[in-house]
């Protein structure tokens, strides 16, 4: 049972992997659907069918969570989320996990769980932890590339932090000023990230609490 009590206005590292280490993204179609699901399910109001919603005019959402960072890899994902509404993280993650599993199972003619149990969560208790965690998540693909696990389906929010915008992906993010405003510009954040990345790769002790609970990724 998860021991974290979610509170609005607080930040959390949220992550999960495919059951038995299986890939949750097999091709671009699934990857794109997951990205669309992230955006659609982050809504206080009931969502209904993503397919049916694609034919209706988009409305202004009242978001359940603020997505600060994300990393999507073939067999697992990471988010840094700020809860905006009561039980916002639980509602968002339940919708995302259930909706994408139904899509994946139907498309690949399978049944059963896709994710390894309930999503994992760690409370981000201070600013230093938040800054280092943002690098871990934003450069998560680089960490896996150096470990020989590179994939074209890996995607993180790093480019949004350093000014290389992608309209299809940037809409996933919410307010990221909690991190960006601590640096003079995008160049400074990029420099900070590149300076501490080797330490994160060599010694995951920089995130000791994360290391004790994190998913096996190799």
C-alpha positions in Angstrom: 0.0 0.0 0.0 1.3 3.4 -0.9 2.2 5.5 2.2 2.2 8.9 0.6 -0.6 11.3 1.5 -1.2 13.7 -1.4 -1.7 17.3 -0.6 -2.6 20.1 -2.9 0.2 22.6 -3.7 2.8 19.9 -3.0 5.1 18.2 -5.5 5.5 14.4 -6.1 7.7 12.1 -8.2 5.3 9.7 -9.8 6.5 6.7 -11.8 5.6 3.2 -12.9 6.7 0.5 -15.4 5.2 -2.2 -17.5 4.2 -5.4 -15.7 7.1 -7.9 -15.7 9.3 -5.2 -17.3 7.3 -5.3 -20.6 7.2 -2.4 -23.0 4.2 -0.1 -22.7 5.1 1.7 -25.9 5.6 -0.6 -28.8 5.2 1.9 -31.7 4.5 5.5 -32.4 0.7 5.0 -32.4 0.7 3.9 -28.8 3.2 6.6 -27.8 1.1 9.3 -29.4 -2.1 7.9 -27.7 -0.4 8.0 -24.3 0.6 11.7 -24.9 -2.9 12.5 -25.9 -4.3 10.7 -22.9 -2.0 12.7 -20.5 -3.5 15.9 -21.9 -7.2 14.7 -22.1 -7.3 13.1 -18.7 -5.9 16.0 -16.8 -9.3 17.6 -16.4 -11.5 18.0 -13.3 -14.6 17.2 -15.3 -15.3 13.6 -16.4 -13.5 13.0 -19.7 -15.5 10.2 -21.5 -14.2 8.9 -24.8 -11.0 10.4 -26.2 -12.1 9.3 -29.6 -15.4 11.1 -29.3 -13.8 14.2 -27.8 -11.6 14.5 -31.0 -14.8 15.5 -32.9 -15.9 18.2 -30.5 -14.5 21.7 -29.9 -11.9 21.7 -27.1 -12.9 23.4 -23.9 -10.9 25.1 -21.3 -9.8 22.6 -18.7 -9.5 22.9 -15.0 -6.5 20.7 -14.4 -6.2 18.1 -11.7 -2.4 18.3 -11.7 0.4 20.6 -12.8 2.8 18.5 -14.9 6.3 20.0 -14.2 8.5 17.4 -15.8 8.0 14.1 -17.6 10.0 11.2 -19.1 8.4 8.6 -21.3 10.5 5.5 -22.0 9.5 2.2 -23.8 8.9 0.3 -20.5 8.4 3.0 -17.9 7.6 6.6 -17.2 8.3 9.4 -14.7 6.4 12.6 -13.8 6.9 15.4 -11.4 3.4 16.5 -10.5 2.0 19.3 -8.4 -1.4 18.4 -7.1 -3.9 21.2 -7.9 -7.2 19.6 -6.8 -8.2 17.3 -3.9 -7.2 13.8 -4.9 -6.0 15.2 -8.2 -3.0 12.9 -8.6 -5.0 9.8 -7.8 -7.8 10.7 -10.2 -5.4 11.6 -13.0 -3.2 8.6 -12.7 -6.2 6.2 -12.4 -7.7 7.7 -15.6 -4.4 7.6 -17.4 -3.6 4.0 -16.4 -7.0 2.6 -17.0 -7.6 4.4 -20.3 -4.3 3.6 -21.8 -4.4 -0.1 -20.7 -7.8 -0.5 -22.4 -6.4 1.1 -25.6 -3.2 -1.0 -25.5 -5.0 -4.3 -24.7 -7.6 -3.8 -27.5 -5.0 -2.9 -30.0 -2.6 -5.7 -29.2 -5.3 -8.3 -28.5 -4.3 -9.0 -24.9 -6.0 -8.8 -21.5 -4.9 -8.1 -17.9 -2.8 -5.5 -16.3 -0.3 -3.5 -18.3 1.4 -1.6 -15.5 3.2 -3.1 -12.5 0.6 -2.5 -9.8 -0.3 0.9 -8.5 1.9 3.8 -9.5 4.7 4.7 -7.1 4.9 8.1 -5.5 7.6 10.1 -3.5 6.9 13.4 -1.9 9.4 16.1 -3.0 10.2 17.6 0.3 12.6 20.5 -0.5 13.8 22.7 -3.4 17.2 21.0 -3.8 15.5 17.7 -4.2 13.1 19.2 -6.7 15.9 20.7 -8.8 18.0 17.5 -8.9 14.9 15.4 -9.6 14.0 17.7 -12.5 17.4 16.9 -14.1 16.9 13.1 -13.4 13.6 13.2 -15.2 14.4 15.7 -17.9 17.6 13.9 -18.9 16.3 10.4 -18.2 16.7 9.4 -21.9 20.4 10.4 -21.7 20.9 8.2 -18.6 19.4 5.2 -20.5 21.4 6.0 -23.7 24.6 5.8 -21.7 23.4 2.5 -20.3 22.8 1.1 -23.7 19.0 1.4 -23.5 18.5 4.2 -26.1 15.1 4.2 -27.9 13.5 6.4 -30.5 10.3 6.2 -28.4 11.9 7.9 -25.4 10.8 11.5 -24.8 11.3 14.0 -22.0 10.4 17.6 -21.2 14.0 18.8 -21.3 13.6 20.6 -24.7 10.8 22.7 -23.2 13.2 23.9 -20.5 15.9 24.9 -22.9 13.8 26.6 -25.6 13.5 23.9 -28.2 9.7 23.8 -28.3 7.5 21.1 -29.7 3.8 22.1 -29.9 2.6 18.5 -29.8 4.5 17.8 -26.5 4.6 21.2 -24.8 0.9 21.2 -24.2 1.4 18.4 -21.7 3.3 20.7 -19.4 1.7 23.1 -17.1 3.4 25.8 -15.1 7.1 25.1 -14.9 8.2 28.4 -13.4 8.9 26.7 -10.0 12.1 25.5 -11.6 12.8 27.8 -14.6 12.5 31.0 -12.4 15.5 29.8 -10.4 17.7 30.4 -13.4 18.5 33.5 -15.4 17.7 31.8 -18.6 17.4 28.4 -20.4 21.1 28.4 -21.1 21.8 28.5 -17.3 19.4 25.6 -16.6 21.0 23.6 -19.4 24.5 24.2 -18.0 23.3 23.2 -14.5 21.8 20.0 -15.9 24.9 19.0 -17.8 27.1 19.7 -14.8 25.3 17.4 -12.5 24.2 14.7 -15.0 27.5 12.7 -14.6 27.0 12.6 -10.8 23.5 11.3 -11.3 24.7 8.6 -13.6 27.6 7.6 -11.5 26.1 7.9 -8.1 22.3 7.8 -7.8 22.9 8.6 -4.1 22.0 12.2 -5.1 18.5 10.9 -4.9 18.8 8.4 -2.0 15.1 8.3 -1.2 14.4 7.6 -4.9 17.0 4.9 -5.1 15.5 2.9 -2.4 12.0 2.8 -3.9 12.6 3.3 -7.6 11.7 0.9 -10.3 14.4 -1.4 -11.7 15.1 0.1 -15.1 17.9 -2.1 -16.3 
